[in-house]
Amino acid sequence: MVSNEKSGQAGAQTRETTAKGRGRPRSFDRATALEKALMAFWEHGYEATSVSDLTRVMEIGAPSLYAAFGDKRSLFEEVVQEYGVRYGSFGGRALAEEPTARAGVERMLREAAVEYTFPGRPHGCLVIHAAANCSTAEVEESLRERRNGNIAAIEDRIGADVAAGVLPPDTDVATLARHTGAMIQGMSQQARDGASRAELEALAEIALAVWPRV
């Protein structure tokens, strides 16, 4: 028979072991911290946002950041994914939901004018701006691939309209897609430089004027 003293010691050891196995509970909301990191990267870009900047705006310590998100690059990759879902998906939806490539691009540019100047958050596009002055090759390449992927999606949609006879057969599909990409990227920078929604919408009107018609 085990004495009460030994039973108490065994129980204490069991509780200690269980506590160690569970680990210390997280003392912050991960989704909230991720959103704050997103805003910091969106405002300042990847290179100019330091780990100390992140811990300050996320209101967590460096050990908590590393435990929850990994290193700065891993956190940024998650931020870009979150940005694409929450703020950057308007272009893909426009291409998918509108009946023609031209209608899709028109909607994309108009919604870009709204999204890039939306009050209360950084202006422009995170994927475009975060690459500025970036000396981390892997991050720069990842963002470049995303931007080129967006242009490729526009090109595919235009090509489908040419094949369907919606656009003339001599349409320069690649150049027209790249022109749209240049407009999106230019609108992002101009929004950061203070252009208004109305000014960007006027640019969209001019950009659509170059589109060929059957």
PyMOL commands that set and color helices and strands:
alter all, ss='L'
color gray80, all
select helices_A, chain A and resi 4-22+30-44+51-58+62-69+72-86+90-97+101-115+126-129+137-163+173-192+197-208
alter helices_A, ss='H'
color red, helices_A
deselect
rebuild
show_as cartoon
